[in-house]
């Protein structure tokens, strides 16, 4: 295969990941080959909902506090 005469731009992050893959740094990660357990596929608020759950925060209480600050 002929070498490409026009050099291609490779974003920095892509290059770092590609080089790590070539070195085998992703070969033995825990969970390799196992499915991801995604609870909120397609939910645009997935991150904040998971954060509230992880931090054991009450969504209703946060909403009340926000309203008090807004209306206060």
C-alpha distances in whole Angstrom, upper triangle without the diagonal:
4,7,9,12,14,15,16,20,20,24,25,26,23,22,25,24,21,22,25,23,20,24,25,28,28,28,32,34,37,37,33,33,36,37,38,41,41,45,44,41,41,44,44,47,45,45,48,50,48,49,53,53,51,54,57,58,60,58,62,63,60,61,64,64,62,64,67,65,64,68,69
4,6,9,12,13,14,18,19,23,25,26,23,22,25,25,21,22,26,24,22,25,27,29,30,30,34,35,39,39,35,35,39,39,40,43,43,46,46,43,43,46,45,47,46,46,49,51,49,50,54,54,52,55,58,58,61,59,62,64,61,61,65,64,62,64,67,65,64,67,69
4,6,9,9,11,15,16,20,21,23,20,19,22,22,19,20,23,22,20,23,25,27,28,29,33,34,37,38,34,35,38,38,39,42,42,45,44,42,41,44,43,46,44,44,47,49,47,48,52,52,50,53,55,56,59,57,60,61,58,59,63,62,59,62,64,62,61,65,67
4,5,7,8,12,14,18,20,22,19,18,21,22,19,20,23,22,21,24,26,28,28,29,33,34,37,37,34,35,38,38,38,41,40,44,43,40,39,42,41,43,42,42,45,47,46,46,50,50,49,51,54,55,57,55,58,59,56,57,60,59,57,59,62,60,59,62,64
4,6,9,13,15,19,21,23,21,20,23,24,21,22,26,25,24,27,29,31,31,33,36,37,41,41,38,38,41,41,41,44,43,46,45,42,42,44,43,45,45,44,47,49,48,48,52,53,51,53,56,57,59,57,60,61,58,58,62,61,58,61,63,61,60,63,65
4,6,10,13,16,18,21,19,18,21,22,20,21,25,25,23,26,29,30,30,32,36,36,39,39,37,37,40,40,39,42,41,44,43,40,39,42,40,42,42,41,44,46,45,46,49,50,49,51,54,54,56,54,57,58,55,55,59,58,55,57,60,57,56,60,61
4,7,9,13,15,18,16,14,18,19,17,18,21,22,20,23,26,27,27,29,33,33,36,37,34,35,38,38,37,40,39,42,41,38,38,40,38,40,40,39,42,44,43,43,46,47,46,48,51,51,53,52,55,56,52,53,56,55,52,55,58,55,54,58,59
4,6,10,12,15,12,12,16,17,15,16,19,19,19,22,24,25,25,27,31,30,34,34,31,32,35,34,34,37,35,38,37,35,34,36,34,37,36,35,38,40,39,39,43,44,42,44,47,48,50,48,51,52,49,49,53,52,49,52,54,52,51,54,56
4,6,9,12,10,10,13,15,14,15,18,19,19,21,23,23,24,26,30,29,32,33,31,32,34,33,32,35,34,36,35,33,32,34,32,34,34,32,35,38,36,37,40,41,40,41,45,45,47,45,48,49,46,46,50,48,46,48,51,48,47,51,52
4,6,8,7,6,10,11,10,12,15,15,15,18,20,20,20,23,26,25,29,29,27,28,30,30,29,32,30,33,32,30,30,31,30,32,31,29,32,35,33,34,37,38,36,38,41,42,44,42,46,47,43,44,48,46,44,47,49,47,46,50,51
4,6,5,6,9,10,11,12,14,15,16,19,20,19,20,23,25,24,27,28,26,28,29,29,27,30,28,31,30,28,28,29,27,29,28,26,29,32,31,30,34,35,33,35,38,38,41,39,43,43,40,41,44,43,40,43,45,43,42,46,47
4,5,5,6,9,10,11,12,14,15,17,19,17,18,21,24,23,26,27,25,27,29,29,27,30,29,32,31,29,29,30,28,29,28,26,29,32,30,30,33,34,32,34,37,38,40,39,42,43,39,40,44,42,40,43,45,42,42,46,47
4,5,5,6,9,10,11,12,14,15,17,15,15,19,21,20,22,23,22,24,25,25,23,26,25,28,27,26,26,27,25,26,25,23,26,28,27,26,30,31,29,31,34,34,37,36,39,40,36,38,41,40,38,41,43,40,40,44,45
4,6,5,6,9,10,11,12,14,15,15,14,17,20,19,22,23,21,22,24,24,23,26,25,28,27,25,25,27,26,27,26,24,28,30,28,28,32,32,31,33,36,36,39,37,41,42,39,40,43,42,40,43,45,43,43,46,48
4,5,5,6,9,10,10,12,14,14,15,17,20,20,23,24,22,24,26,26,25,28,28,31,31,29,29,31,29,31,29,28,31,33,31,31,35,35,33,35,38,39,42,41,44,45,42,43,46,45,43,46,48,46,46,49,50
4,6,5,6,9,10,11,12,11,12,16,18,17,21,22,20,23,25,25,24,27,27,30,30,28,29,30,29,30,28,26,29,31,29,29,33,33,31,32,36,37,40,39,42,43,40,41,45,43,41,45,46,44,44,48,49
4,5,5,6,9,10,11,9,9,13,15,15,18,19,17,19,21,22,20,24,23,27,27,25,26,28,27,28,26,24,27,29,27,27,31,31,29,31,34,35,38,37,41,41,38,40,43,42,40,44,46,44,44,47,48
4,5,5,6,9,10,10,10,13,16,16,20,20,18,20,22,23,22,26,26,29,29,27,28,30,29,31,29,27,31,32,30,30,34,34,32,34,37,39,41,40,44,45,42,43,47,46,44,47,49,47,47,51,52
4,5,5,6,9,9,11,13,16,16,20,21,19,21,24,25,25,28,28,32,32,30,31,33,32,33,31,29,33,35,32,32,36,36,33,36,39,40,43,42,46,47,44,45,49,47,46,49,51,49,49,53,54
4,5,5,6,5,7,10,12,13,16,18,16,19,21,22,22,25,26,29,30,28,30,31,31,32,29,27,31,32,29,30,33,33,31,33,36,37,40,40,44,44,41,43,47,45,44,47,49,47,47,51,52
4,5,5,6,6,8,11,12,16,17,14,16,19,20,20,24,24,28,29,27,29,30,30,31,29,28,31,32,29,30,34,33,31,34,36,38,41,40,44,45,42,44,47,46,45,48,50,48,49,52,53
4,5,8,9,10,13,15,18,20,17,19,22,23,24,27,28,32,32,31,32,34,34,35,33,31,35,36,33,34,38,37,35,37,40,42,45,44,48,49,46,48,51,50,48,52,54,52,52,56,57
4,6,8,9,12,14,17,19,17,19,22,24,24,28,29,32,33,32,34,35,35,36,33,32,35,36,33,34,37,37,34,36,39,41,44,44,48,48,46,48,51,50,48,52,54,52,52,56,57
4,5,5,8,10,14,16,13,16,18,21,21,25,26,30,31,30,32,33,34,34,31,30,33,34,31,32,36,35,32,35,37,39,42,42,46,47,44,46,50,48,47,51,53,51,51,55,56
4,6,7,8,12,14,12,15,18,20,20,23,24,28,29,28,30,32,31,32,29,27,31,32,28,29,32,32,29,31,34,36,39,39,43,43,41,43,46,45,44,48,49,48,48,52,53
4,6,6,10,11,9,12,14,16,16,20,21,24,26,25,27,28,29,29,26,25,28,29,26,27,30,29,27,29,32,34,37,37,41,41,39,41,44,43,42,46,48,46,47,50,51
4,6,9,11,8,11,13,16,17,20,22,26,28,26,29,31,31,32,29,28,31,31,28,29,33,31,29,32,34,36,39,39,43,44,42,44,47,46,45,49,51,49,50,53,54
4,7,9,7,10,12,15,16,19,22,25,27,26,29,31,31,32,28,27,30,30,27,28,31,30,27,30,32,35,38,38,42,42,41,43,46,45,44,48,50,48,49,53,53
4,6,6,9,11,13,13,16,18,22,24,23,26,27,28,28,25,23,27,27,23,24,27,26,23,26,28,31,34,34,38,39,37,39,42,41,41,44,46,45,46,49,50
4,6,9,9,12,12,14,17,20,22,22,25,26,28,27,24,23,25,25,22,23,26,24,21,24,26,29,32,32,36,37,35,37,40,40,39,43,44,44,45,48,49
4,6,5,8,9,11,14,17,20,20,23,24,26,25,22,21,24,24,20,22,25,22,20,24,25,28,31,31,35,36,34,36,39,39,39,42,44,43,44,47,48
4,6,8,10,13,16,19,21,21,24,25,27,27,24,23,26,26,23,25,28,26,24,27,29,31,34,34,37,39,37,39,42,42,41,44,46,46,46,49,50
4,7,9,13,15,19,21,20,23,25,27,27,24,24,27,27,24,26,29,27,25,29,30,33,35,35,38,40,38,40,43,43,42,45,47,47,47,50,52
4,7,9,12,15,18,17,21,23,25,25,21,22,25,24,21,23,26,23,22,26,27,30,32,32,35,36,35,37,40,40,40,42,45,44,45,48,49
4,6,9,12,15,14,17,19,21,22,18,19,22,21,18,21,24,21,21,24,25,28,29,29,32,34,33,34,37,38,37,40,42,42,42,45,47
4,6,9,12,11,15,16,18,18,15,16,19,18,15,18,20,18,17,21,22,24,26,26,29,31,29,31,34,34,34,36,39,38,39,41,43
4,6,9,10,13,14,17,17,13,14,17,15,13,16,18,15,15,19,20,22,23,23,26,28,27,28,31,32,31,34,36,36,36,39,41
4,6,6,10,11,13,13,10,11,14,13,11,14,16,14,14,18,19,20,22,21,24,26,25,25,29,30,29,31,34,34,34,36,38
4,6,9,9,12,12,8,11,13,10,9,13,14,12,13,17,17,18,19,18,21,23,22,23,26,27,26,28,31,31,31,34,36
4,6,5,9,9,6,9,11,9,9,12,14,12,14,17,17,18,18,17,19,22,21,21,24,25,24,26,29,29,29,32,34
4,6,9,10,8,11,13,12,12,15,17,16,17,20,21,21,22,20,23,25,24,24,27,28,27,29,32,32,31,34,36
4,6,9,8,11,14,13,14,16,18,18,19,22,23,22,23,20,23,25,24,23,27,28,26,27,31,31,30,32,35
4,5,5,9,10,10,11,14,15,15,17,19,20,19,19,16,19,22,20,19,23,24,22,24,27,27,26,29,31
4,6,8,9,10,12,13,15,16,17,19,20,19,19,16,19,21,19,18,22,23,20,22,25,25,24,27,29
4,6,6,6,9,10,11,12,14,16,16,15,15,13,15,18,15,15,19,19,17,19,22,22,21,24,26
4,6,5,6,9,10,11,12,14,15,15,16,13,17,19,17,17,21,21,20,22,25,24,24,27,29
4,5,5,6,9,10,10,12,14,14,15,13,17,18,16,17,20,20,19,21,24,23,23,26,28
4,5,5,6,9,10,10,12,11,12,10,14,15,12,13,17,16,15,18,20,20,20,23,24
4,5,5,6,9,10,10,10,10,9,12,14,12,13,16,17,16,19,21,21,21,24,26
4,5,5,6,8,10,10,12,11,15,16,14,16,19,19,19,22,24,24,24,27,28
4,5,5,6,8,8,11,11,14,15,13,15,18,17,17,20,22,21,22,25,26
4,6,5,6,5,7,7,11,11,10,12,15,15,15,18,19,19,20,23,24
4,5,5,6,8,9,12,13,13,15,17,18,18,21,22,23,24,26,27
4,5,8,11,12,16,16,15,17,20,19,20,23,24,24,26,28,29
4,5,9,11,14,13,12,16,18,17,18,21,22,21,23,26,26
4,7,9,12,12,12,15,16,16,17,20,21,22,23,26,26
4,6,9,8,8,11,13,12,14,16,17,18,20,22,22
4,5,5,6,9,10,11,12,15,16,17,18,20,21
4,5,5,6,9,10,11,12,14,15,16,18,19
4,5,5,6,9,10,11,12,14,15,16,18
4,5,5,6,9,10,11,12,14,15,16
4,5,5,6,9,10,11,12,14,15
4,5,5,6,9,10,10,12,14
4,5,5,6,9,10,10,11
4,5,5,6,9,10,10
4,5,5,6,8,9
4,5,5,6,8
4,5,5,5
4,6,5
4,6
4
